């Protein structure tokens, strides 16, 4: 086999491999789908779980048992709780942090 023929075969292999890599990358990108995250206010938490008071939700947040995000300015901002974390806590599971 001549050197030119070897170089041609190597070039063909490189082209085939690069095409495979491109198609695999595009397949992986299309498979990734984000799940919608539903965030609840303290009041909405009480509506989602029967018998739960706003005071209890705030207490769980302060104790660090329920993760939350604060939107707005400083301590006056709205506290938002992930619905999945809230339901997981009351089902005896740990919250996703």
N, C-alpha and C positions, 0 to 999 in steps of 0.2 A: 504494500500500500504506500502510495507516495505521500509526501508531506502536504501537498496541496489538497489531496483527497481527505486526509486527516483533518486539516483546517476547515474544509467544507462541512464535514460531519460534526465537528465541534460547534461550528456556527449554527447549524441546523438544530442541534441539541439545545443550545443556549436560547434560540428563538422559541422552541417548543416549551422549555421550562419557564421562560418569562411569560408566555401566554397562559400557562397553567397558574402561575402565581397571580397574574392579573384577574383571572376568572375566580380563583379562590378568594381573593381579597374582596371582590365585588359581592360574592355570595355571602361572606361573613358580614359585610356591612348591611346587607339587606335583611339578615337574620336578627340583627340587634334592634329590639323594639323597647322603648321605655314604657314603663307602666305609669298610668296617671296616678298622681298622689293627691288624695283628698285631704285638705287641711280644714280643721274645724276651729271655731272660736270656742271660748269657755262655755258660752251659752249653748252653742250647737252640740257640745259634748254632753250636756245635761239632757238634750233631746234625743241623742243617739243611745244613751244608756238610761233606762228607766230607773228612777229612784236616786239618781246621782245629782248632787247639788253643785252649784258654782263654787261654793266654799271648799268642797271636797276636791274638786278639780284643781283649784289654786293651791291647796294644801299638798296634793300629790306632786305638783310641779315644784313647789318650794322644797319638798323633801328629796327631789331628784329622782322620783320613781316614774315620772312621766316626762319624756323629752318634749321640748317646745321651741318655737321660734318667736321672737318678739319683733313685730313690725312697728314702724313709727318712731317717734322721738322718746328716748329714755324710758323711764318707768311708766309713762303714760301710754306706751305703745300697746297695740293689740297682741295678745298671746294666741298663737296658732298651734294646734296639736294635730299630729298626723292621725287620721282616723284608724289606720291599721294598728298603730302603736297603742291607741286607747283601747281598742277591742282586744288586742293581744294581752294587755295588762289585766283586763277583767276576765280573760279566759285562763289566767294563770301562767301565761307565757311571758318571757322577757321582751321588752321593747327593742325595736331595731334602732340602734344608735349609729 
